Amino acid sequence: MRVAVMIAERTDNLPLILAAILHDVVEDASDKFSMEYIYKEFGNEV
């Protein structure tokens, strides 16, 4: 959750914070989640 924490400390932009959380999820659990899955489930905004 490193990226998400850094982003949350700097902004209150919720879609950006959620994108950072999902980035960390893909980075930490790439065997379970892919960027394609994230795009499909959460769309382009996140």
Biopython code that builds the backbone (N, CA, C, O; Angstrom):
import numpy as np
from Bio.PDB.StructureBuilder import StructureBuilder

atoms = [
    (1, "MET", "N", (0.813, -1.198, 0.000)),
    (1, "MET", "CA", (0.000, 0.000, 0.000)),
    (1, "MET", "C", (0.856, 1.261, 0.000)),
    (1, "MET", "O", (0.385, 2.343, 0.350)),
    (2, "ARG", "N", (2.078, 1.117, -0.383)),
    (2, "ARG", "CA", (3.008, 2.245, -0.375)),
    (2, "ARG", "C", (2.539, 3.403, -1.246)),
    (2, "ARG", "O", (2.509, 4.548, -0.796)),
    (3, "VAL", "N", (2.174, 3.109, -2.488)),
    (3, "VAL", "CA", (1.762, 4.170, -3.405)),
    (3, "VAL", "C", (0.479, 4.822, -2.910)),
    (3, "VAL", "O", (0.363, 6.047, -2.933)),
    (4, "ALA", "N", (-0.469, 4.035, -2.471)),
    (4, "ALA", "CA", (-1.749, 4.568, -2.012)),
    (4, "ALA", "C", (-1.576, 5.516, -0.831)),
    (4, "ALA", "O", (-2.227, 6.559, -0.778)),
    (5, "VAL", "N", (-0.728, 5.175, 0.093)),
    (5, "VAL", "CA", (-0.489, 6.041, 1.252)),
    (5, "VAL", "C", (0.141, 7.358, 0.813)),
    (5, "VAL", "O", (-0.253, 8.424, 1.285)),
    (6, "MET", "N", (1.109, 7.290, -0.080)),
    (6, "MET", "CA", (1.758, 8.523, -0.556)),
    (6, "MET", "C", (0.753, 9.434, -1.254)),
    (6, "MET", "O", (0.765, 10.646, -1.043)),
    (7, "ILE", "N", (-0.109, 8.865, -2.077)),
    (7, "ILE", "CA", (-1.108, 9.663, -2.792)),
    (7, "ILE", "C", (-2.120, 10.249, -1.812)),
    (7, "ILE", "O", (-2.463, 11.427, -1.907)),
    (8, "ALA", "N", (-2.596, 9.441, -0.877)),
    (8, "ALA", "CA", (-3.598, 9.904, 0.088)),
    (8, "ALA", "C", (-3.069, 11.031, 0.962)),
    (8, "ALA", "O", (-3.837, 11.891, 1.393)),
    (9, "GLU", "N", (-1.778, 11.040, 1.227)),
    (9, "GLU", "CA", (-1.192, 12.116, 2.027)),
    (9, "GLU", "C", (-1.129, 13.431, 1.256)),
    (9, "GLU", "O", (-0.993, 14.497, 1.857)),
    (10, "ARG", "N", (-1.227, 13.361, -0.064)),
    (10, "ARG", "CA", (-1.044, 14.553, -0.892)),
    (10, "ARG", "C", (-2.320, 15.098, -1.515)),
    (10, "ARG", "O", (-2.336, 16.235, -1.985)),
    (11, "THR", "N", (-3.393, 14.307, -1.529)),
    (11, "THR", "CA", (-4.602, 14.757, -2.206)),
    (11, "THR", "C", (-5.840, 14.147, -1.563)),
    (11, "THR", "O", (-5.763, 13.143, -0.855)),
    (12, "ASP", "N", (-6.976, 14.770, -1.824)),
    (12, "ASP", "CA", (-8.251, 14.197, -1.390)),
    (12, "ASP", "C", (-9.071, 13.735, -2.602)),
    (12, "ASP", "O", (-10.278, 13.523, -2.494)),
    (13, "ASN", "N", (-8.410, 13.582, -3.747)),
    (13, "ASN", "CA", (-9.039, 13.133, -4.979)),
    (13, "ASN", "C", (-9.315, 11.632, -4.872)),
    (13, "ASN", "O", (-8.410, 10.815, -5.038)),
    (14, "LEU", "N", (-10.564, 11.280, -4.595)),
    (14, "LEU", "CA", (-10.910, 9.885, -4.322)),
    (14, "LEU", "C", (-10.611, 8.939, -5.486)),
    (14, "LEU", "O", (-10.034, 7.878, -5.248)),
    (15, "PRO", "N", (-10.972, 9.265, -6.731)),
    (15, "PRO", "CA", (-10.617, 8.348, -7.822)),
    (15, "PRO", "C", (-9.106, 8.110, -7.930)),
    (15, "PRO", "O", (-8.674, 7.001, -8.243)),
    (16, "LEU", "N", (-8.317, 9.132, -7.674)),
    (16, "LEU", "CA", (-6.864, 8.980, -7.725)),
    (16, "LEU", "C", (-6.365, 8.073, -6.593)),
    (16, "LEU", "O", (-5.485, 7.238, -6.802)),
    (17, "ILE", "N", (-6.926, 8.243, -5.412)),
    (17, "ILE", "CA", (-6.549, 7.390, -4.278)),
    (17, "ILE", "C", (-6.943, 5.937, -4.549)),
    (17, "ILE", "O", (-6.170, 5.019, -4.276)),
    (18, "LEU", "N", (-8.142, 5.736, -5.083)),
    (18, "LEU", "CA", (-8.574, 4.374, -5.410)),
    (18, "LEU", "C", (-7.691, 3.752, -6.487)),
    (18, "LEU", "O", (-7.363, 2.567, -6.419)),
    (19, "ALA", "N", (-7.309, 4.545, -7.469)),
    (19, "ALA", "CA", (-6.400, 4.045, -8.502)),
    (19, "ALA", "C", (-5.069, 3.627, -7.885)),
    (19, "ALA", "O", (-4.486, 2.618, -8.283)),
    (20, "ALA", "N", (-4.596, 4.396, -6.922)),
    (20, "ALA", "CA", (-3.335, 4.058, -6.251)),
    (20, "ALA", "C", (-3.473, 2.766, -5.447)),
    (20, "ALA", "O", (-2.555, 1.946, -5.427)),
    (21, "ILE", "N", (-4.609, 2.586, -4.791)),
    (21, "ILE", "CA", (-4.848, 1.345, -4.047)),
    (21, "ILE", "C", (-4.853, 0.156, -5.005)),
    (21, "ILE", "O", (-4.235, -0.874, -4.735)),
    (22, "LEU", "N", (-5.555, 0.312, -6.125)),
    (22, "LEU", "CA", (-5.611, -0.778, -7.093)),
    (22, "LEU", "C", (-4.246, -1.043, -7.717)),
    (22, "LEU", "O", (-3.912, -2.188, -8.021)),
    (23, "HIS", "N", (-3.468, -0.003, -7.906)),
    (23, "HIS", "CA", (-2.092, -0.170, -8.395)),
    (23, "HIS", "C", (-1.311, -1.048, -7.427)),
    (23, "HIS", "O", (-0.610, -1.973, -7.837)),
    (24, "ASP", "N", (-1.438, -0.752, -6.153)),
    (24, "ASP", "CA", (-0.738, -1.540, -5.139)),
    (24, "ASP", "C", (-1.232, -2.986, -5.115)),
    (24, "ASP", "O", (-0.441, -3.912, -4.934)),
    (25, "VAL", "N", (-2.534, -3.179, -5.296)),
    (25, "VAL", "CA", (-3.085, -4.537, -5.319)),
    (25, "VAL", "C", (-2.475, -5.334, -6.465)),
    (25, "VAL", "O", (-2.043, -6.472, -6.277)),
    (26, "VAL", "N", (-2.440, -4.735, -7.655)),
    (26, "VAL", "CA", (-1.863, -5.433, -8.810)),
    (26, "VAL", "C", (-0.380, -5.704, -8.575)),
    (26, "VAL", "O", (0.123, -6.776, -8.911)),
    (27, "GLU", "N", (0.305, -4.738, -8.003)),
    (27, "GLU", "CA", (1.736, -4.899, -7.748)),
    (27, "GLU", "C", (2.001, -6.004, -6.718)),
    (27, "GLU", "O", (2.930, -6.797, -6.871)),
    (28, "ASP", "N", (1.185, -6.044, -5.680)),
    (28, "ASP", "CA", (1.411, -6.990, -4.584)),
    (28, "ASP", "C", (0.786, -8.368, -4.818)),
    (28, "ASP", "O", (1.212, -9.353, -4.216)),
    (29, "ALA", "N", (-0.213, -8.436, -5.682)),
    (29, "ALA", "CA", (-0.914, -9.708, -5.904)),
    (29, "ALA", "C", (-1.106, -9.970, -7.395)),
    (29, "ALA", "O", (-2.196, -10.340, -7.831)),
    (30, "SER", "N", (-0.064, -9.780, -8.157)),
    (30, "SER", "CA", (-0.165, -9.929, -9.610)),
    (30, "SER", "C", (-0.533, -11.353, -10.026)),
    (30, "SER", "O", (-0.987, -11.573, -11.149)),
    (31, "ASP", "N", (-0.344, -12.302, -9.141)),
    (31, "ASP", "CA", (-0.754, -13.672, -9.448)),
    (31, "ASP", "C", (-2.270, -13.844, -9.383)),
    (31, "ASP", "O", (-2.803, -14.831, -9.890)),
    (32, "LYS", "N", (-2.972, -12.884, -8.756)),
    (32, "LYS", "CA", (-4.425, -12.966, -8.619)),
    (32, "LYS", "C", (-5.158, -11.896, -9.417)),
    (32, "LYS", "O", (-6.279, -12.127, -9.870)),
    (33, "PHE", "N", (-4.539, -10.725, -9.596)),
    (33, "PHE", "CA", (-5.197, -9.606, -10.259)),
    (33, "PHE", "C", (-4.298, -9.033, -11.342)),
    (33, "PHE", "O", (-3.092, -8.879, -11.150)),
    (34, "SER", "N", (-4.898, -8.721, -12.480)),
    (34, "SER", "CA", (-4.150, -8.120, -13.582)),
    (34, "SER", "C", (-4.699, -6.720, -13.853)),
    (34, "SER", "O", (-5.783, -6.363, -13.393)),
    (35, "MET", "N", (-3.938, -5.944, -14.600)),
    (35, "MET", "CA", (-4.424, -4.613, -14.977)),
    (35, "MET", "C", (-5.685, -4.739, -15.832)),
    (35, "MET", "O", (-6.585, -3.906, -15.729)),
    (36, "GLU", "N", (-5.757, -5.756, -16.663)),
    (36, "GLU", "CA", (-6.943, -5.975, -17.488)),
    (36, "GLU", "C", (-8.177, -6.194, -16.611)),
    (36, "GLU", "O", (-9.255, -5.674, -16.902)),
    (37, "TYR", "N", (-8.010, -6.961, -15.546)),
    (37, "TYR", "CA", (-9.112, -7.193, -14.615)),
    (37, "TYR", "C", (-9.542, -5.878, -13.956)),
    (37, "TYR", "O", (-10.736, -5.602, -13.837)),
    (38, "ILE", "N", (-8.584, -5.085, -13.536)),
    (38, "ILE", "CA", (-8.888, -3.803, -12.887)),
    (38, "ILE", "C", (-9.657, -2.895, -13.837)),
    (38, "ILE", "O", (-10.663, -2.303, -13.446)),
    (39, "TYR", "N", (-9.197, -2.776, -15.081)),
    (39, "TYR", "CA", (-9.897, -1.945, -16.067)),
    (39, "TYR", "C", (-11.320, -2.439, -16.287)),
    (39, "TYR", "O", (-12.255, -1.643, -16.373)),
    (40, "LYS", "N", (-11.480, -3.753, -16.376)),
    (40, "LYS", "CA", (-12.808, -4.324, -16.613)),
    (40, "LYS", "C", (-13.749, -4.036, -15.448)),
    (40, "LYS", "O", (-14.905, -3.671, -15.661)),
    (41, "GLU", "N", (-13.270, -4.194, -14.235)),
    (41, "GLU", "CA", (-14.112, -4.039, -13.051)),
    (41, "GLU", "C", (-14.341, -2.584, -12.637)),
    (41, "GLU", "O", (-15.406, -2.252, -12.118)),
    (42, "PHE", "N", (-13.355, -1.717, -12.861)),
    (42, "PHE", "CA", (-13.428, -0.365, -12.315)),
    (42, "PHE", "C", (-13.474, 0.733, -13.368)),
    (42, "PHE", "O", (-13.700, 1.895, -13.029)),
    (43, "GLY", "N", (-13.268, 0.398, -14.618)),
    (43, "GLY", "CA", (-13.401, 1.371, -15.696)),
    (43, "GLY", "C", (-12.203, 2.291, -15.842)),
    (43, "GLY", "O", (-11.185, 2.139, -15.167)),
    (44, "ASN", "N", (-12.356, 3.247, -16.743)),
    (44, "ASN", "CA", (-11.255, 4.138, -17.100)),
    (44, "ASN", "C", (-10.961, 5.216, -16.068)),
    (44, "ASN", "O", (-9.817, 5.652, -15.943)),
    (45, "GLU", "N", (-11.974, 5.654, -15.327)),
    (45, "GLU", "CA", (-11.733, 6.747, -14.376)),
    (45, "GLU", "C", (-10.711, 6.352, -13.323)),
    (45, "GLU", "O", (-9.844, 7.145, -12.954)),
    (46, "VAL", "N", (-10.818, 5.134, -12.851)),
    (46, "VAL", "CA", (-9.891, 4.646, -11.835)),
    (46, "VAL", "C", (-8.733, 3.962, -12.518)),
    (46, "VAL", "O", (-7.824, 3.471, -11.849)),
]
sb = StructureBuilder()
sb.init_structure("model")
sb.init_model(0)
sb.init_chain("A")
sb.init_seg("    ")
for serial, (resi, resn, name, xyz) in enumerate(atoms, 1):
    if name == "N":
        sb.init_residue(resn, " ", resi, " ")
    sb.init_atom(name, np.array(xyz, "f"), 0.0, 1.0, " ", f" {name:<3s}", serial, name[0])
structure = sb.get_structure()
